[in-house]
Amino acid sequence: MYVDNGKVKKYEHIADAKINYKKDVVICSTVNREKWSSPKDSRSLFPSGVFHENDISLYYYNLRQNAQGRCEEYFKLNSK
């Protein structure tokens, strides 16, 4: 999910995620690098190809699904 000029745009299945355990980072190889890299004025902090600034936008639906599943599992195990 992404907000552009006050309008919410929904994107699904655009970003993969693979863990590089040697570097302790998540690698995303499917997203459009030009569209999702940090703005040029903040690239000293997040160079082109670093999508950290867009973590929530890129993985919003996955995070939402994960949170829902965790809550359901918690209540299943802790309800009496």
C-alpha positions as CSV (number, residue, x, y, z in Angstrom):
1,M,0.0,0.0,0.0
2,Y,1.3,3.4,-0.9
3,V,0.0,7.0,-0.4
4,D,0.7,9.2,-3.4
5,N,-0.5,12.8,-3.3
6,G,-3.1,11.9,-0.7
7,K,-4.4,8.9,-2.7
8,V,-4.0,5.4,-1.4
9,K,-2.7,3.0,-4.1
10,K,-2.8,-0.7,-3.5
11,Y,-0.1,-3.0,-4.8
12,E,-0.1,-6.7,-4.2
13,H,2.6,-9.3,-5.0
14,I,5.2,-6.9,-6.3
15,A,8.0,-7.6,-3.8
16,D,9.7,-10.8,-3.0
17,A,11.8,-11.2,0.2
18,K,14.8,-13.5,0.7
19,I,17.0,-13.4,3.7
20,N,20.8,-13.1,3.2
21,Y,22.0,-14.5,6.5
22,K,25.6,-13.6,5.9
23,K,24.7,-9.9,5.6
24,D,21.7,-10.0,7.9
25,V,19.5,-8.2,5.4
26,V,16.4,-8.9,3.4
27,I,16.9,-9.0,-0.4
28,C,14.1,-7.9,-2.7
29,S,14.8,-8.7,-6.4
30,T,11.4,-8.2,-8.0
31,V,10.4,-4.7,-7.2
32,N,11.0,-1.8,-9.6
33,R,14.2,-0.2,-8.3
34,E,13.5,3.2,-9.8
35,K,10.0,3.5,-8.5
36,W,10.6,2.2,-4.9
37,S,14.1,3.4,-4.1
38,S,14.4,6.3,-1.7
39,P,14.1,9.8,-3.1
40,K,17.4,11.2,-4.5
41,D,17.7,13.7,-1.7
42,S,17.8,11.0,0.9
43,R,20.1,8.5,-0.9
44,S,23.0,9.4,1.3
45,L,21.2,7.5,4.0
46,F,19.5,4.9,1.8
47,P,21.3,4.4,-1.6
48,S,19.4,3.4,-4.7
49,G,18.2,-0.2,-4.3
50,V,17.8,0.0,-0.6
51,F,14.1,-0.2,0.1
52,H,14.1,0.2,3.9
53,E,12.1,3.4,3.7
54,N,9.3,1.5,2.0
55,D,9.3,-1.6,4.2
56,I,5.7,-1.1,5.3
57,S,4.5,0.0,1.8
58,L,6.0,-3.0,0.1
59,Y,5.0,-5.6,2.7
60,Y,1.8,-4.1,4.1
61,Y,-0.5,-7.0,3.2
62,N,2.0,-9.6,4.4
63,L,2.4,-7.8,7.7
64,R,-1.3,-7.5,8.1
65,Q,-1.8,-11.2,7.4
66,N,1.0,-12.1,9.8
67,A,-0.4,-10.0,12.6
68,Q,-3.8,-11.5,12.1
69,G,-2.4,-15.0,12.2
70,R,-0.4,-14.3,15.3
71,C,-3.5,-12.9,17.1
72,E,-5.6,-15.8,16.1
73,E,-3.0,-18.3,17.3
74,Y,-2.5,-16.4,20.6
75,F,-6.3,-16.5,21.3
76,K,-6.6,-20.1,20.3
77,L,-3.8,-21.1,22.8
78,N,-4.9,-18.7,25.6
79,S,-8.7,-18.9,25.6
80,K,-10.4,-21.0,28.2
